[in-house]
Amino acid sequence: MKVNKRKKILVSGGSIAGLTLAYWLHQYGFEVSVIERSAGLRLGGQNIDVKGPAWEIVKKMGLSEKIRAANTTEIGIRFVDTKDKIVAEFPKDNALSMTQEIEILRGDMVKILYDGVKQDVTFIFGDQVKKIVEEGEGVKVFFNKREEETYDLVIIAEGIGSNTRQLVFGDEIKYNYLGLYCAYLTMERLPQDGPWARWCNAVGAIVFLVRPDNYDKTRVCIFFRSPERGYEKLSIAEQKELLIKKIENVGWEAGRIAKAIRQTDDLYFERVSQVKAPRWHKGRVAMIGDAAYCATPIAGKGTDLAVTGAYILAGELARRSNLEGAFSHEEAFKAYERLMRPYVTKAQRLAPGVPRLAYPDTRLGVAILNSFFSLAGSRVVKSIMQFFSKDKKQAKEEIHLPDYEVR
Ligand SMILES: Cc1cc2nc3c(=O)[nH]c(=O)nc-3n(C[C@H](O)[C@H](O)[C@H](O)COP(=O)(O)OP(=O)(O)OC[C@H]3O[C@@H](n4cnc5c(N)ncnc54)[C@H](O)[C@@H]3O)c2cc1C
C-alpha cells in the first residue's frame, strides 16, 4: 500500500502514540515530520505494559524481542502497611496481579520506538505549533521558533495536556477528573526494594507505589486524592514543594521519597483525568493517544490505546491513498474513529468504587483497606485488582486489528 505521490504529514508529540504513528506512516510511503516540544525525547515514568493489541502491533513492527529484552525485573506486587509489613501479595502469574507479562519502562519503550524510525523521519525537537490555518489542499502550520510550513495533514499526539488540541478543538474537549493527582520519579535502589512492586496506603488518601526497574533503580509513583487544583500547571519547583509538604509526615518511606523528589530532574506530575472528545478529527487535523482519549494510568490502558490508535489511523490513511496521489483523509479519519471508538469507550469504563475505594483518607480507612487486602479474595480487592489487570484474559478479543498490507 505504498503511497506514490508523497503526502506530507506533521505529527506533533514524540512519545508512544506519535512515534508509532510515524513508523507506520513511513511504512506506507508518507513523508513524515515529528515535532517534539522537549529538547530531546522524554524518557521519564514508571513501567508500562505492552499487551493485547499493542503487543500484536509491536510484533508486526519487529520490535517484540527488543521490548521483551527490556522487561523490568518485577515479579509481582505486594501491599504493605506503613510498617512495611506485607498484607497481601499477588505474584505476576496471579490473574489479579497488576504486574503483566511484558512490563517495560516507558522511557525504554520510547527509545525503542524512536530507534525504529529516526533514520526515516524528520525530527524537530524543542519547538511547538503556535497556529494552524487550513487553506485549500493543505494546512499551514506556524511554529514558535521555525518558519511556517504547509502539510497535507497534522496529527496531534501531545498527551493529556495538549496545546495544539486546544488550538484546533477548543472547548469541545472535556476532562473527567477522577479526583487524583499522580507524580512519577526515579530514586536510588535500596535493599528493601527487591524484585516486588510495593503498594503502601498512607493517611491523607495517599498511595505510594514503588517498582524495581532494570537499571538498578527504583521507580516511584505517588497518587493522592484531591479536589482539582490545577497543580499540573505549577512550575517543577512548586510541584516539588507541594508534593514534599503533602507526604512529609505520613510514614512508611515518605522521608526517603521526599529526599528523592528534591533531587530528581525527571518529575512528571499530572492530574488523573480521562479525556473525552466528541470527535477526534476536524478538517485536516486528527488526534491520537492520550490527547484524544486518555484513559488514565490507573486504567492501565494508555499504551494499548496509543499504539492501536496510531496503527489504525496510519492504516486507514494508507488504504485511502492511491498511486496517483488521490487521497481521502476525511474518509480515513472517519474509519479510524469508527474502529477505535468502541474500544476507547470500554477502556474508559471505571470499575465501581475505583479510584475512591483504593485511596482512603483516614488512618482508620487505611487500616480497613489493608485488612481487605489481606483477604485477597474479598470483593473490594477483586474490584481494585481486576481494574488494573482485567486485560490478562480479555486482551486479545478487545479490538479486531485490520491487516493493512505494506507492499
Ligand atoms: C514524562 C512522562 C512520563 C509518564 N509516565 C507514565 C507512567 O509512569 N505510567 C503511565 O501509565 N503513564 C505515564 N505517562 C503517560 C503515558 O506515556 C501515556 O498515557 C501513554 O503512553 C500514551 O502516550 P501518548 O504518546 O499519547 O502521550 P504522552 O506519553 O503523554 O506523550 C506526549 C508527548 O508529546 C509531547 N508534547 C506535549 N505537548 C506538546 C506540544 N505542544 N508540541 C509538541 N510536543 C508536545 C510531550 O513532551 C510528550 O513527549 C507519562 C507521560 C510522560 C510524558
PDBQT file of the ligand as one rigid body, heavy atoms in Angstrom, charges set to zero:
ROOT
HETATM    1  C1  LIG A 501       7.352  12.105  31.034  1.00  0.00    +0.000 C 
HETATM    2  C2  LIG A 501       6.155  11.198  31.038  1.00  0.00    +0.000 A 
HETATM    3  C3  LIG A 501       6.069  10.176  31.998  1.00  0.00    +0.000 A 
HETATM    4  C4  LIG A 501       4.954   9.326  32.019  1.00  0.00    +0.000 A 
HETATM    5  N1  LIG A 501       4.917   8.329  32.930  1.00  0.00    +0.000 NA
HETATM    6  C5  LIG A 501       3.913   7.428  32.912  1.00  0.00    +0.000 A 
HETATM    7  C6  LIG A 501       3.904   6.311  33.799  1.00  0.00    +0.000 A 
HETATM    8  O1  LIG A 501       4.803   6.125  34.591  1.00  0.00    +0.000 OA
HETATM    9  N2  LIG A 501       2.842   5.467  33.770  1.00  0.00    +0.000 N 
HETATM   10  C7  LIG A 501       1.826   5.638  32.875  1.00  0.00    +0.000 A 
HETATM   11  O2  LIG A 501       0.884   4.841  32.871  1.00  0.00    +0.000 OA
HETATM   12  N3  LIG A 501       1.825   6.677  32.013  1.00  0.00    +0.000 NA
HETATM   13  C8  LIG A 501       2.830   7.572  32.010  1.00  0.00    +0.000 A 
HETATM   14  N4  LIG A 501       2.833   8.621  31.118  1.00  0.00    +0.000 N 
HETATM   15  C9  LIG A 501       1.720   8.742  30.164  1.00  0.00    +0.000 C 
HETATM   16  C10 LIG A 501       1.845   7.698  29.059  1.00  0.00    +0.000 C 
HETATM   17  O3  LIG A 501       3.049   7.874  28.338  1.00  0.00    +0.000 OA
HETATM   18  C11 LIG A 501       0.639   7.804  28.150  1.00  0.00    +0.000 C 
HETATM   19  O4  LIG A 501      -0.521   7.555  28.940  1.00  0.00    +0.000 OA
HETATM   20  C12 LIG A 501       0.537   6.804  27.015  1.00  0.00    +0.000 C 
HETATM   21  O5  LIG A 501       1.704   6.117  26.734  1.00  0.00    +0.000 OA
HETATM   22  C13 LIG A 501       0.013   7.494  25.759  1.00  0.00    +0.000 C 
HETATM   23  O6  LIG A 501       1.066   8.143  25.119  1.00  0.00    +0.000 OA
HETATM   24  P1  LIG A 501       0.943   9.452  24.255  1.00  0.00    +0.000 P 
HETATM   25  O7  LIG A 501       2.050   9.352  23.268  1.00  0.00    +0.000 OA
HETATM   26  O8  LIG A 501      -0.439   9.633  23.775  1.00  0.00    +0.000 OA
HETATM   27  O9  LIG A 501       1.196  10.634  25.284  1.00  0.00    +0.000 OA
HETATM   28  P2  LIG A 501       2.462  11.003  26.176  1.00  0.00    +0.000 P 
HETATM   29  O10 LIG A 501       3.272   9.798  26.502  1.00  0.00    +0.000 OA
HETATM   30  O11 LIG A 501       1.973  11.830  27.288  1.00  0.00    +0.000 OA
HETATM   31  O12 LIG A 501       3.379  11.876  25.190  1.00  0.00    +0.000 OA
HETATM   32  C14 LIG A 501       3.068  13.138  24.702  1.00  0.00    +0.000 C 
HETATM   33  C15 LIG A 501       4.328  13.709  24.060  1.00  0.00    +0.000 C 
HETATM   34  O13 LIG A 501       4.003  14.948  23.430  1.00  0.00    +0.000 OA
HETATM   35  C16 LIG A 501       4.933  15.931  23.817  1.00  0.00    +0.000 C 
HETATM   36  N5  LIG A 501       4.231  17.225  23.757  1.00  0.00    +0.000 N 
HETATM   37  C17 LIG A 501       3.349  17.750  24.641  1.00  0.00    +0.000 A 
HETATM   38  N6  LIG A 501       2.899  18.929  24.206  1.00  0.00    +0.000 NA
HETATM   39  C18 LIG A 501       3.486  19.160  23.013  1.00  0.00    +0.000 A 
HETATM   40  C19 LIG A 501       3.403  20.213  22.075  1.00  0.00    +0.000 A 
HETATM   41  N7  LIG A 501       2.628  21.266  22.254  1.00  0.00    +0.000 N 
HETATM   42  N8  LIG A 501       4.151  20.112  20.945  1.00  0.00    +0.000 NA
HETATM   43  C20 LIG A 501       4.965  19.050  20.721  1.00  0.00    +0.000 A 
HETATM   44  N9  LIG A 501       5.076  18.018  21.606  1.00  0.00    +0.000 NA
HETATM   45  C21 LIG A 501       4.344  18.073  22.725  1.00  0.00    +0.000 A 
HETATM   46  C22 LIG A 501       5.354  15.530  25.213  1.00  0.00    +0.000 C 
HETATM   47  O14 LIG A 501       6.591  16.111  25.567  1.00  0.00    +0.000 OA
HETATM   48  C23 LIG A 501       5.425  14.004  25.065  1.00  0.00    +0.000 C 
HETATM   49  O15 LIG A 501       6.657  13.595  24.553  1.00  0.00    +0.000 OA
HETATM   50  C24 LIG A 501       3.901   9.505  31.068  1.00  0.00    +0.000 A 
HETATM   51  C25 LIG A 501       3.998  10.526  30.114  1.00  0.00    +0.000 A 
HETATM   52  C26 LIG A 501       5.110  11.357  30.073  1.00  0.00    +0.000 A 
HETATM   53  C27 LIG A 501       5.192  12.449  29.017  1.00  0.00    +0.000 C 
ENDROOT
TORSDOF 0
